[in-house]
Amino acid sequence: QLAFLVPSAVGASDWARRSLPPLVASLLLVGGVGVSRLGLWGFDLSVSQLLQERIDPPTARGSVLGVQKSLEAMWGTLAAFTSVMLPAPWQ
């Protein structure tokens, strides 16, 4: 995932805005983020599968996976709340 974020950082850089055509810089940024998100989705999917396969006893799966999803939702909500409270990049 980190390797695919490098083109995104290049596309968003001041160097790319000065040196590359705007379309190329935009494609680097959007394409890198898109491919990186696909990698993250695949990683999350594999973690969920491993959890489902290795939790013993099977009756505990619902509880463990419920806690996992609630923690994911909490961090997602915290990220959204932070972006609302600190909308300017320099904050």
VOBA-1610 file (N, C-alpha, C; in pm, whole numbers, padded with zeros to 5 digits, always signed):
BEGIN
Gln+00082-00118+00000Gln+00000+00000+00000Gln+00087+00125+00000Leu+00191+00124+00078Leu+00279+00241+00085Leu+00345+00269-00050Ala+00383+00163-00120Ala+00447+00182-00251Ala+00354+00249-00350Phe+00225+00224-00339Phe+00130+00286-00431Phe+00094+00428-00390Leu+00129+00466-00269Leu+00105+00604-00227Leu+00216+00698-00273Val+00331+00643-00313Val+00441+00727-00362Val+00400+00806-00486Pro+00336+00742-00589Pro+00291+00824-00702Pro+00190+00931-00662Ser+00110+00902-00561Ser+00014+01001-00513Ser+00087+01121-00453Ala+00190+01093-00375Ala+00267+01203-00315Ala+00338+01285-00422Val+00388+01216-00525Val+00454+01288-00635Val+00351+01373-00709Gly+00234+01316-00736Gly+00130+01390-00807Gly+00080+01510-00730Ala+00083+01504-00598Ala+00034+01615-00516Ala+00144+01716-00485Ser+00267+01685-00520Ser+00378+01773-00482Ser+00381+01901-00565Asp+00450+01997-00511Asp+00467+02123-00581Asp+00549+02103-00709Trp+00645+02011-00703Trp+00725+01980-00822Trp+00638+01933-00937Ala+00542+01845-00909Ala+00456+01792-01014Ala+00368+01902-01072Arg+00321+01991-00987Arg+00237+02101-01036Arg+00314+02195-01126Arg+00444+02211-01102Arg+00526+02300-01185Arg+00582+02229-01308Ser+00615+02100-01297Ser+00688+02031-01402Ser+00602+01945-01495Leu+00497+01887-01443Leu+00416+01794-01522Leu+00288+01862-01570Pro+00233+01812-01679Pro+00101+01863-01721Pro-00002+01834-01611Pro-00101+01920-01597Pro-00201+01900-01490Pro-00271+01765-01496Leu-00297+01715-01614Leu-00364+01586-01625Leu-00277+01473-01571Val-00149+01476-01598Val-00058+01371-01550Val-00047+01376-01397Ala-00032+01497-01342Ala-00025+01510-01197Ala-00153+01460-01131Ser-00267+01494-01191Ser-00395+01449-01135Ser-00409+01298-01145Leu-00367+01241-01257Leu-00375+01095-01272Leu-00284+01023-01173Leu-00166+01077-01149Leu-00078+01019-01048Leu-00143+01020-00910Leu-00202+01132-00876Leu-00263+01145-00744Leu-00383+01052-00729Val-00477+01060-00821Val-00600+00981-00810Val-00572+00833-00831Gly-00488+00800-00930Gly-00457+00660-00956Gly-00383+00595-00840Gly-00287+00666-00782Gly-00214+00611-00668Gly-00302+00588-00548Val-00390+00682-00520Val-00482+00665-00406Val-00579+00550-00433Gly-00629+00542-00556Gly-00723+00435-00590Gly-00662+00297-00576Val-00543+00277-00630Val-00476+00147-00621Val-00439+00116-00476Ser-00399+00218-00403Ser-00366+00198-00262Ser-00488+00153-00182Arg-00603+00213-00212Arg-00727+00173-00142Arg-00765+00030-00175Leu-00740-00012-00300Leu-00767-00152-00335Leu-00678-00247-00254Gly-00553-00210-00236Gly-00464-00291-00154Gly-00509-00297-00010Leu-00554-00184+00043Leu-00603-00182+00180Leu-00728-00267+00195Trp-00817-00261+00096Trp-00939-00341+00100Trp-00903-00490+00101Gly-00806-00531+00017Gly-00764-00670+00016Gly-00703-00714+00148Phe-00625-00626+00210Phe-00566-00657+00340Phe-00675-00673+00446Asp-00772-00582+00448Asp-00882-00593+00544Asp-00962-00721+00524Leu-00983-00756+00399Leu-01056-00879+00370Leu-00981-01002+00420Ser-00849-01004+00402Ser-00771-01119+00449Ser-00767-01126+00601Val-00761-01011+00668Val-00764-01011+00816Val-00898-01064+00866Ser-01007-01022+00803Ser-01139-01071+00845Ser-01150-01221+00824Gln-01098-01272+00713Gln-01103-01415+00688Gln-01020-01492+00791Leu-00900-01442+00822Leu-00817-01510+00922Leu-00886-01511+01059Leu-00949-01400+01094Leu-01020-01397+01222Leu-01133-01501+01223Gln-01206-01510+01114Gln-01318-01604+01109Gln-01270-01749+01115Glu-01154-01776+01056Glu-01104-01913+01054Glu-01040-01954+01187Arg-00979-01861+01258Arg-00896-01899+01372Arg-00954-01870+01509Ile-01071-01812+01516Ile-01131-01785+01647Ile-01191-01916+01698Asp-01149-01951+01820Asp-01196-02075+01880Asp-01245-02045+02020Pro-01357-02079+02061Pro-01459-02160+01997Pro-01539-02079+01895Pro-01602-02147+01801Pro-01679-02078+01697Pro-01791-01990+01750Thr-01838-02020+01870Thr-01946-01938+01927Thr-01898-01798+01966Ala-01768-01779+01977Ala-01712-01648+02015Ala-01691-01558+01894Arg-01709-01610+01773Arg-01685-01530+01653Arg-01769-01403+01648Gly-01895-01416+01680Gly-01983-01299+01674Gly-01937-01188+01766Ser-01896-01224+01885Ser-01850-01124+01981Ser-01721-01058+01935Val-01626-01139+01891Val-01496-01085+01850Val-01511-00997+01726Leu-01583-01046+01627Leu-01600-00969+01505Leu-01686-00844+01530Gly-01780-00852+01623Gly-01858-00734+01659Gly-01772-00626+01721Val-01681-00667+01809Val-01588-00570+01870Val-01497-00511+01763Gln-01449-00595+01671Gln-01363-00545+01563Gln-01437-00440+01480Lys-01558-00468+01440Lys-01634-00373+01357Lys-01667-00246+01435Ser-01696-00258+01564Ser-01726-00139+01642Ser-01602-00051+01659Leu-01485-00112+01675Leu-01361-00033+01682Leu-01332+00036+01549Glu-01356-00034+01438Glu-01338+00028+01306Glu-01432+00147+01290Ala-01556+00130+01331Ala-01653+00239+01321Ala-01614+00357+01411Met-01563+00326+01531Met-01522+00433+01621Met-01409+00515+01561Trp-01307+00448+01505Trp-01194+00520+01446Trp-01238+00597+01321Gly-01329+00541+01243Gly-01381+00613+01127Gly-01456+00738+01168Thr-01536+00726+01273Thr-01610+00842+01324Thr-01515+00946+01381Leu-01412+00901+01452Leu-01313+00994+01506Leu-01240+01068+01394Ala-01208+00999+01287Ala-01142+01064+01172Ala-01234+01167+01109Ala-01361+01133+01091Ala-01456+01229+01034Ala-01475+01349+01126Phe-01487+01323+01254Phe-01504+01432+01351Phe-01382+01525+01351Thr-01263+01465+01344Thr-01141+01545+01342Thr-01136+01633+01218Ser-01177+01578+01103Ser-01174+01659+00981Ser-01277+01771+00984Val-01385+01753+01057Val-01483+01862+01072Val-01431+01967+01167Met-01367+01925+01275Met-01318+02021+01374Met-01191+02093+01329Leu-01110+02029+01246Leu-00986+02088+01196Leu-00986+02085+01043Pro-01067+02168+00979Pro-01080+02158+00834Pro-00961+02214+00755Ala-00885+02302+00816Ala-00773+02362+00745Ala-00648+02273+00758Pro-00574+02252+00649Pro-00458+02161+00655Pro-00349+02204+00753Trp-00335+02332+00781Trp-00227+02378+00869Trp-00260+02361+01016Gln-00378+02313+01052Gln-00416+02300+01192Gln-00361+02174+01251
//
